Amino acid sequence: MPDRNSRLLRMAAARADFLEYGRQGAAGVPDVLAASWVRSQQAGVDITRPPTDFSDDIDTSSRLVRCAEPVLDQLGNDTADLPLVIALTDSQARLVQRRDSSSAVGRLLDRVDFAPGYNYAEGKKGTNGVGTVLEAGQAVSVVGPEHFTEELQAFACTGAPVIDPLTGRIEGILDVSTLADAWSPLVHTLVKSAAKDIGRNLLLDRNQAQQALFETYLRADARSTRQAVFAFADSVFMANAAAQALFDPVEQLAVREHATFLMTRRDRVSETMTLQSGRMIRIRGTRLVSGSDTAGIVVIAEAVTDQPSRPWPSAPGTGFDDRVLPRVATAGAETRELVGDLRRPHVPIASGSSPAWIRACSELRDALAAKAPTIVLGETGAGKFTLVAELFHADHPGGRSVAVDASQLHSGAESDLDALLGSTREQTLCIVRNIDQASTEGVERIDKLFTTLGSTTAPVTFAATVSDSSLDSDLPFHALLGHFEVAVTVPALRHRTEDLTLIVSRVLEEIAPGRRVRLSPTATRTVAQYTWPRNVSQLREALAHALRARPVGEIQDQDLPNYCQTHSHKILTRIEAAERDAIIEALRDKGGNRVAAATHLGMSRSSLYRKLRSYGITA
């Protein structure tokens, strides 16, 4: 959460710079988004009140909709209790279908006209998860301030193109929208997978129609050996020997054009037409109907005589029969598995049980509830930033948090934050991270920000994190301490032995979602014995290292980094760390036999024993 909020804040600042300075102001913004901002600006999109463009002639029963419905139905069922809205647009960025898994999110999207019939082309609405996908030709996620217009910045919109595999054309866009705070990177993968499912249905539907067209053509040709038989579809033209003999190429083209016209008509039961030569012919046959579309047509053409020919097929009085094709109904299993990942419960870090952790959570929760400016102390990587944001959002599910990295607060950013936070109507938390890393100039900017926040009437609470090791220093941040009323200390990981199993489980769920992976008893003891000087962040690195060696199953002691086998409290040089790792490897290779390990390393036993004590090696 904090990392995401920090990124969104950087995007908000970059957007402000872009609006003021142009393309060069969008430094660090992904190329797809920066290019979209440029196009939106060049199109004259109003950033505050973009125009509404509604059309009532959208086709809600098109081939695209027909092939998408099984996927949309399945997706809607699978995400019934998730805060999402699923939408399908046509190739002109007009919404044709919307499924609300969350009525609350749906009501908010209604306010920005994200509903069937409305146009979300980039030239109308600026950067968004529909129009930008059409322009870029690829899946795009637009989260919060990455939107060009202000009215969309509360949302996260992820869209992917629905591509017809046969033609390669983009037939429409599948979009999943939620609130910016609720977005997960898994949504991006989910939407791409579901769009691919719809594309697969388009291919199945086309294949089914072409197969049916070919079969109907063969039957008609078998029954009408002396009559001209044609078959037409989007990319298909067939004519039997009689048709080629009775009609020259120009006349065949005239028959094809008239038959194509008839494919869109349902009100005529028979047709006659006059060729350029003056000959009059009657055409009859079978339409292949898929949903509301005519996927193809098989035509028998014959000269008009005094005695009308018997209609074909045998139904009396009709010139064309309709052969209705069955509905394609496929939703991929892989997409459902991704939805399962979205449902995976979050294990909050505030759920620890060690006394020091419970006390810190209680003090911090009370401070946030009282809206008291709070400074959060603790070692680097102890989870200070994550805990503040998690406790705030637990009490304010609809609130928002804005993250600021003190070391990256640039000139002008504090005024942007003033405007951003001062105009808010929802409960908001502003967290300034690592204020001990702020420069003298940065401290002056943060001081102005805190002064503004302390006097605002908006529902804003502010907090800051600092490494407790910096308290004895003469760093500039000491000038900021007068802004705070409460100090809370978050305990280090080594002081939370009761929570270690839960923390390891949570980290494994985060970095290996859906995998069956766990620590062996020996690996658990090693993790418990290590001091973790960089706390949870270092534990995450160690478990990621172990997963590279053993991606599933039971992680063994030897899968963990070598430094986990030590209890040394001093910081090692690179040479010392390399020597320590070599000793650990030798002991492992020799089954713990120290004499053999010393011989292998080319050192005396006394030297080995001394280094074991110095490095705190327990292997």
C-alpha positions in Angstrom: 0.0 0.0 0.0 2.6 2.6 0.9 4.7 1.8 -2.2 1.6 2.2 -4.3 0.6 5.5 -2.7 4.1 6.8 -3.1 4.0 5.9 -6.8 0.6 7.6 -7.2 1.9 10.7 -5.5 4.8 10.8 -8.0 2.4 10.4 -10.8 0.3 13.3 -9.5 3.3 15.5 -9.3 4.4 14.5 -12.8 1.0 15.2 -14.2 1.1 18.7 -12.6 4.5 19.3 -14.1 3.3 18.0 -17.5 0.4 20.4 -17.5 2.7 23.3 -16.6 5.8 22.4 -18.6 4.7 20.0 -21.3 6.2 16.7 -22.3 9.5 17.4 -20.5 7.6 17.7 -17.3 6.5 14.0 -17.5 10.0 12.7 -16.6 9.8 9.2 -15.2 6.3 8.6 -16.5 5.9 5.3 -18.5 6.0 6.0 -22.2 2.4 4.8 -22.8 1.0 7.2 -20.3 3.1 10.1 -21.3 2.2 9.7 -24.9 -1.5 9.5 -23.9 -1.2 12.7 -21.9 0.3 14.4 -25.0 -2.5 13.2 -27.3 -5.2 14.2 -24.8 -3.7 17.7 -24.5 -3.4 18.0 -28.3 -7.0 16.9 -28.6 -8.1 19.8 -26.3 -9.6 17.6 -23.6 -10.8 19.7 -20.7 -9.1 18.4 -17.6 -11.9 19.5 -15.3 -15.1 19.0 -17.3 -14.7 16.8 -20.4 -17.7 16.8 -22.7 -20.3 14.1 -22.7 -20.7 12.1 -25.9 -23.7 9.8 -26.0 -25.0 7.6 -28.8 -28.2 5.6 -28.8 -27.3 3.5 -31.9 -24.9 1.1 -30.2 -25.4 -2.5 -31.2 -26.1 -4.4 -28.0 -26.5 -7.7 -29.8 -23.5 -7.7 -32.1 -21.2 -10.6 -32.7 -18.8 -9.1 -30.2 -21.4 -8.9 -27.5 -22.6 -12.4 -28.3 -19.1 -13.8 -28.0 -18.3 -11.8 -24.9 -21.4 -12.6 -22.9 -20.2 -16.1 -21.7 -17.0 -14.5 -20.5 -18.8 -11.5 -18.9 -21.3 -13.8 -17.2 -18.5 -16.0 -15.7 -16.4 -13.0 -14.7 -19.4 -11.4 -13.1 -20.2 -14.5 -11.1 -16.6 -15.0 -10.0 -16.2 -11.4 -8.8 -19.7 -11.0 -7.3 -18.4 -9.7 -4.0 -15.4 -7.8 -5.2 -15.4 -3.9 -5.7 -15.3 -4.1 -9.5 -17.3 -3.0 -12.5 -16.8 -4.9 -15.8 -17.5 -3.1 -19.1 -17.3 -4.0 -22.8 -17.0 -1.3 -25.5 -17.1 -1.5 -29.2 -14.3 -0.6 -31.5 -15.2 3.1 -31.3 -14.8 3.2 -27.5 -18.6 3.3 -26.8 -19.8 1.2 -23.9 -22.2 -1.6 -24.9 -22.3 -3.7 -21.8 -21.6 -3.1 -18.1 -21.7 -5.6 -15.2 -21.6 -4.2 -11.7 -20.0 -6.6 -9.1 -20.2 -3.6 -6.7 -23.2 -1.3 -6.8 -21.2 1.3 -4.8 -18.5 1.5 -7.5 -21.2 1.4 -10.1 -23.0 4.5 -8.6 -19.7 6.4 -8.6 -19.0 5.5 -12.2 -22.5 6.6 -13.2 -21.5 10.1 -12.1 -18.8 10.2 -14.7 -21.1 8.7 -17.5 -19.3 5.4 -17.6 -22.4 3.6 -18.9 -23.7 2.0 -22.1 -23.9 4.5 -25.0 -21.2 6.9 -23.7 -18.0 7.4 -25.6 -14.7 7.0 -23.7 -12.4 7.6 -26.6 -9.2 9.3 -25.6 -10.0 12.4 -27.6 -13.2 12.8 -25.5 -12.2 11.7 -22.0 -8.4 11.9 -22.0 -6.2 9.1 -20.7 -8.4 6.2 -19.5 -8.6 2.4 -19.6 -10.7 2.3 -22.8 -9.6 5.1 -25.2 -5.9 4.7 -24.3 -6.1 1.0 -25.0 -7.5 1.7 -28.5 -4.7 4.2 -29.2 -1.9 2.1 -27.8 -3.2 -1.3 -29.1 -2.3 -3.0 -25.9 -3.5 -3.6 -22.4 -3.2 -0.5 -20.2 -3.9 0.2 -16.5 -4.6 3.8 -15.6 -4.6 4.3 -11.8 -5.7 7.4 -9.9 -3.7 10.5 -11.0 -2.5 8.8 -14.2 -5.9 9.8 -15.7 -5.7 13.0 -17.7 -9.0 14.4 -16.4 -9.7 15.1 -12.7 -13.1 13.4 -12.6 -11.5 10.0 -13.2 -8.7 10.2 -10.7 -10.7 8.4 -8.0 -10.7 5.3 -10.2 -8.4 2.6 -11.5 -9.3 1.4 -15.0 -7.6 -1.5 -16.6 -8.5 -2.3 -20.2 -7.3 -4.8 -22.8 -8.1 -5.0 -26.5 -10.4 -7.8 -27.8 -8.7 -8.9 -31.0 -10.3 -11.1 -33.7 -7.5 -13.7 -34.1 -8.4 -14.2 -37.8 -8.3 -10.5 -38.9 -6.1 -9.1 -36.2 -8.6 -6.2 -35.8 -9.5 -4.7 -32.5 -13.2 -5.4 -32.1 -13.7 -3.8 -28.7 -12.2 -3.2 -25.3 -12.8 -5.1 -22.1 -12.4 -2.9 -19.1 -12.4 -3.6 -15.3 -12.7 -0.5 -13.1 -12.5 -0.1 -9.4 -11.4 2.6 -6.9 -7.8 3.6 -7.1 -7.1 2.4 -3.5 -8.6 -1.1 -4.3 -6.6 -1.8 -7.5 -4.2 -4.7 -7.7 -1.7 -5.6 -10.4 -3.5 -8.9 -10.7 -6.4 -7.0 -12.3 -4.1 -6.2 -15.3 -3.5 -9.9 -15.8 -7.1 -10.8 -15.2 -8.4 -8.4 -17.9 -5.8 -9.5 -20.5 -6.8 -13.2 -19.9 -10.5 -12.4 -20.1 -10.1 -10.4 -23.3 -8.2 -13.3 -24.8 -11.1 -15.6 -23.9 -13.5 -13.3 -25.8 -11.1 -13.3 -28.8 -11.1 -17.1 -28.7 -14.9 -17.1 -28.8 -14.7 -14.8 -31.9 -12.6 -17.4 -33.6 -14.8 -20.2 -32.6 -17.9 -18.3 -33.7 -16.2 -17.5 -37.1 -15.1 -21.1 -37.5 -18.5 -22.4 -36.7 -20.1 -20.0 -39.2 -17.7 -20.8 -41.9 -18.1 -24.5 -41.3 -21.9 -24.1 -41.4 -21.6 -22.0 -44.6 -19.6 -24.6 -46.3 -21.9 -27.4 -45.4 -25.0 -25.5 -46.5 -23.3 -24.6 -49.8 -22.5 -28.3 -50.5 -26.0 -29.4 -49.8 -27.5 -26.7 -52.1 -25.0 -27.6 -54.8 -25.9 -31.3 -54.5 -29.6 -30.5 -54.8 -29.3 -28.0 -57.6 -26.8 -29.5 -60.1 -27.9 -27.3 -63.0 -28.6 -24.1 -61.0 -26.1 -21.4 -60.0 -25.2 -21.7 -56.3 -23.2 -19.0 -54.5 -21.9 -18.7 -50.9 -21.0 -15.3 -49.4 -19.6 -14.2 -46.1 -17.2 -11.4 -44.9 -14.1 -13.1 -46.4 -15.7 -15.9 -48.4 -16.9 -16.2 -52.0 -17.8 -19.6 -53.5 -19.5 -20.3 -56.8 -20.3 -23.7 -58.3 -19.6 -24.7 -62.0 -23.1 -23.7 -63.1 -22.8 -20.2 -61.6 -19.5 -19.6 -63.3 -20.9 -20.8 -66.6 -24.2 -18.8 -66.4 -22.7 -15.5 -65.1 -19.7 -13.6 -66.2 -17.4 -12.0 -63.4 -19.3 -8.7 -63.5 -22.7 -10.4 -63.1 -21.3 -12.6 -60.3 -20.1 -9.4 -58.5 -23.6 -7.9 -58.9 -25.2 -11.1 -57.4 -22.7 -10.9 -54.5 -23.4 -7.2 -53.8 -27.1 -7.8 -53.8 -26.8 -10.9 -51.6 -24.6 -8.9 -49.1 -27.4 -6.4 -49.0 -29.9 -9.1 -48.2 -27.7 -10.4 -45.4 -28.8 -7.3 -43.4 -32.5 -7.6 -44.2 -35.1 -9.8 -42.6 -38.3 -8.3 -44.1 -38.1 -9.7 -47.6 -39.0 -13.4 -48.4 -37.9 -13.4 -52.0 -35.9 -11.2 -54.3 -35.6 -10.5 -58.0 -32.9 -8.5 -59.6 -32.1 -7.3 -63.1 -28.6 -7.6 -64.4 -26.9 -5.2 -66.8 -27.6 -7.5 -69.7 -31.3 -7.1 -69.0 -31.8 -10.6 -67.7 -34.0 -10.9 -64.7 -33.1 -13.5 -62.1 -34.7 -14.6 -58.9 -32.5 -15.5 -55.9 -33.4 -17.6 -52.9 -31.5 -19.6 -50.3 -30.5 -19.7 -46.7 -29.2 -17.1 -44.2 -26.8 -18.3 -41.5 -27.9 -16.4 -38.4 -25.8 -16.0 -35.3 -27.4 -13.8 -32.7 -28.7 -10.7 -34.4 -26.1 -10.9 -37.2 -26.1 -12.7 -40.5 -22.9 -14.6 -40.6 -23.2 -15.7 -44.2 -25.7 -16.5 -47.0 -26.0 -19.3 -49.6 -27.8 -18.2 -52.7 -29.4 -20.0 -55.6 -29.8 -17.8 -58.7 -32.1 -18.7 -61.6 -33.6 -16.9 -64.6 -37.2 -15.7 -64.2 -39.7 -17.7 -66.3 -43.4 -17.6 -66.8 -43.8 -20.4 -64.2 -42.2 -19.5 -60.9 -39.7 -22.0 -59.6 -40.5 -23.9 -56.5 -38.9 -22.1 -53.6 -35.9 -23.6 -51.9 -35.9 -25.0 -49.3 -39.2 -26.6 -49.1 -41.0 -24.2 -46.8 -43.8 -22.8 -49.0 -43.9 -19.1 -49.8 -40.4 -18.3 -48.6 -37.3 -17.2 -50.6 -34.9 -17.5 -47.7 -34.7 -19.7 -44.6 -32.7 -18.8 -41.6 -30.3 -21.3 -40.1 -29.7 -20.3 -36.5 -26.2 -21.2 -35.3 -25.7 -22.3 -31.6 -24.2 -19.8 -29.2 -20.6 -20.0 -28.5 -20.1 -20.3 -24.7 -16.6 -20.5 -23.5 -14.9 -18.9 -20.5 -11.3 -19.9 -19.8 -10.3 -21.7 -16.7 -7.1 -19.7 -16.4 -9.2 -16.5 -16.0 -11.1 -18.0 -13.1 -7.9 -18.9 -11.4 -6.8 -15.3 -11.6 -10.0 -14.2 -10.0 -9.2 -16.7 -7.2 -6.0 -14.8 -6.6 -7.9 -11.5 -6.4 -10.0 -13.2 -3.7 -7.0 -14.3 -1.7 -7.4 -12.8 1.8 -4.9 -10.2 2.8 -3.0 -11.1 6.1 -2.6 -7.7 7.7 0.6 -7.0 9.6 -1.4 -5.4 12.4 -2.5 -9.0 13.4 0.6 -9.8 15.4 0.5 -11.0 19.0 3.8 -10.0 20.6 3.3 -7.6 23.5 5.5 -4.8 22.1 3.7 -5.0 18.7 0.2 -5.0 20.3 1.2 -1.9 22.3 2.5 -0.1 19.3 -0.6 -0.9 17.3 -2.9 0.3 20.1 -1.0 3.6 20.6 -0.9 4.3 16.9 -4.6 3.4 16.4 -5.6 5.8 19.2 -3.4 8.6 17.8 -5.0 8.2 14.3 -8.5 8.2 15.8 -7.7 11.4 17.6 -6.2 12.9 14.5 -3.1 13.6 16.5 0.0 14.4 14.4 2.2 11.3 15.0 5.8 10.4 14.5 6.5 6.7 14.1 9.9 5.4 15.2 11.6 2.2 14.6 14.4 0.4 12.7 14.6 0.5 9.0 12.3 -2.2 7.5 10.3 -2.8 10.7 7.0 -2.0 8.9 6.4 1.5 10.2 5.0 2.9 7.0 2.8 -0.1 6.2 1.4 -0.2 9.7 0.3 3.4 9.7 -1.5 3.1 6.4 -3.1 -0.2 7.3 -4.5 1.0 10.6 -5.8 4.2 9.0 -7.6 2.3 6.2 -9.0 -0.2 8.6 -10.8 2.6 10.4 -11.6 4.6 7.2 -12.3 2.0 4.4 -13.4 4.8 2.1 -10.5 7.1 3.0 -7.3 7.7 1.1 -3.7 8.0 2.0 -1.1 10.1 0.3 2.6 9.2 0.7 5.5 11.5 0.5 9.2 10.5 0.4 11.1 13.2 2.3 14.2 12.6 0.3 12.4 13.2 -3.0 10.2 16.2 -2.1 11.1 18.6 -4.9 10.5 22.3 -5.3 6.8 23.1 -5.8 5.6 19.7 -4.6 4.5 21.1 -1.2 2.1 23.6 -2.9 0.7 20.8 -5.0 0.2 18.7 -1.8 -1.4 21.7 -0.1 -4.0 22.0 -2.9 -4.5 18.2 -3.1 -5.0 17.7 0.6 -6.7 21.0 1.4 -9.5 20.4 -1.1 -10.3 16.9 0.0 -13.7 15.9 1.3 -12.9 12.4 2.5 -10.8 11.2 5.4 -7.2 11.5 4.3 -3.9 10.5 5.8 -0.7 12.2 4.7 2.4 10.2 5.5 5.9 11.7 5.1 8.3 8.8 4.9 11.9 8.9 6.4 11.9 12.6 7.4 15.4 11.9 8.8 16.6 11.7 5.2 15.4 15.1 4.2 17.9 17.8 3.3 17.9 21.2 4.9 15.9 22.5 1.9 13.6 19.5 2.2 13.0 20.2 5.9 11.9 23.7 5.1 9.3 22.4 2.5 8.1 19.7 4.9 7.8 22.4 7.7 5.5 24.5 5.4 3.5 21.4 4.5 3.0 20.4 8.2 2.1 24.0 9.1 -0.6 24.0 6.4 -2.0 20.7 7.4 -2.0 21.7 11.1 -4.3 24.6 10.3 -6.6 23.1 7.7 -10.2 22.4 8.4 -10.2 19.5 5.9 -10.4 16.0 7.4 -6.7 15.4 7.1 -4.4 13.6 9.5 -0.6 13.6 9.1 2.1 11.3 10.3 5.8 10.7 9.6 8.3 7.9 10.0 11.9 8.1 11.2 14.6 5.7 12.0 15.2 5.7 15.8 18.9 5.5 15.1 18.7 9.0 13.8 17.5 10.6 17.1 21.0 11.0 18.4 22.2 12.8 15.3 22.3 16.4 14.4 20.3 16.0 11.2 18.1 18.8 10.0 14.8 16.9 10.7 14.9 17.7 14.4 13.4 21.1 13.5 10.2 19.3 12.5 9.6 17.5 15.8 7.6 20.4 17.2 4.7 19.6 14.8 4.0 16.2 16.4 1.9 15.4 19.5 2.4 11.6 19.7 5.5 9.3 19.3 5.0 5.6 18.7 7.8 3.0 18.5 7.4 0.0 16.2 9.4 -3.0 17.6 12.1 -4.6 15.5 11.5 -8.1 14.0 13.9 -9.8 16.4 11.7 -8.6 19.3 8.6 -10.3 17.7 9.4 -14.0 18.0 5.8 -14.8 18.7 4.8 -13.3 15.4 7.5 -14.8 13.3 5.5 -17.7 11.9 2.7 -15.3 10.9 5.1 -12.8 9.3 6.8 -15.5 7.3 3.5 -16.8 6.1 2.3 -13.4 5.1 5.5 -12.6 3.2 5.4 -15.9 1.4 1.7 -15.2 0.4 2.8 -11.8 -1.0 5.8 -13.0 -3.1 4.5 -16.5 -4.0 0.7 -16.1 -4.3 -1.2 -19.4 -4.9 1.9 -21.5 -4.4 2.2 -24.4 -1.8 5.3 -23.3 -0.1 6.4 -23.4 3.6 9.5 -23.5 5.8 10.9 -26.7 7.0 11.5 -27.0 10.8 15.2 -26.5 10.4 14.7 -23.5 8.2 12.2 -22.1 10.7 14.8 -22.4 13.5 17.4 -20.6 11.3 15.0 -17.8 10.6 14.2 -17.5 14.3 17.8 -17.4 15.4 19.0 -14.7 12.9 18.9 -11.1 14.1 17.5 -9.5 10.9 19.2 -6.1 11.1 17.0 -4.8 8.2 13.9 -6.4 9.6 11.0 -7.5 7.4 12.5 -6.0 4.2 15.5 -8.3 4.7 13.3 -11.3 5.6 11.4 -10.7 2.3 14.7 -10.7 0.4 15.9 -13.9 2.1 12.6 -15.7 1.3 12.7 -14.5 -2.3 16.2 -15.9 -2.5 15.0 -19.2 -1.1 12.1 -19.4 -3.6 14.5 -19.0 -6.5 16.2 -22.2 -5.3 13.0 -24.0 -4.4 9.9 -22.4 -6.0 7.4 -24.8 -4.4 7.3 -27.3 -1.6 9.2 -27.1 1.7 12.0 -24.5 1.9 15.1 -26.1 3.4 17.8 -24.5 5.6 20.3 -24.5 2.7 17.9 -22.6 0.4 18.2 -19.5 2.6 21.1 -17.0 2.1 24.3 -17.8 3.8 24.1 -14.8 6.1 21.1 -16.4 7.8 23.5 -18.9 9.4 25.3 -16.2 11.4 24.6 -14.2 14.6 27.2 -11.5 14.0 26.1 -8.0 15.1 28.8 -6.1 13.3 28.5 -4.9 9.7 30.9 -7.0 7.5 33.0 -5.7 4.7 32.6 -7.3 1.3 35.7 -9.4 1.8 34.5 -10.5 5.3 31.1 -11.4 3.9 32.7 -13.4 1.1 34.9 -15.3 3.6 31.9 -15.9 5.9 29.9 -17.4 3.0 32.9 -19.6 1.9 33.2 -21.0 5.4 29.4 -21.8 5.6 29.6 -23.5 2.2 32.6 -25.6 3.3 30.8 -26.7 6.5 27.7 -27.7 4.5 29.7 -29.6 1.9 31.6 -31.5 4.7 28.4 -32.2 6.7 29.4 -29.9 9.6 32.9 -31.5 10.0 35.0 -28.6 11.1 38.3 -30.4 10.6 37.5 -31.3 7.0 36.1 -27.8 6.4 39.4 -26.3 7.6 41.4 -28.6 5.4 39.2 -27.7 2.4 39.6 -24.0 3.1 43.4 -24.3 3.6 43.4 -22.8 7.1 44.2 -24.2 10.5 41.5 -25.4 12.9 42.3 -22.6 15.3 41.8 -20.0 12.6 38.5 -21.6 11.6 37.2 -21.6 15.2 38.2 -18.0 15.7 36.4 -17.0 12.5 33.3 -19.0 13.5 33.1 -17.0 16.7 33.9 -13.7 14.9 31.2 -14.2 12.3 28.7 -15.8 14.6 28.4 -18.9 12.3 26.2 -21.6 13.7 26.0 -23.9 10.7 
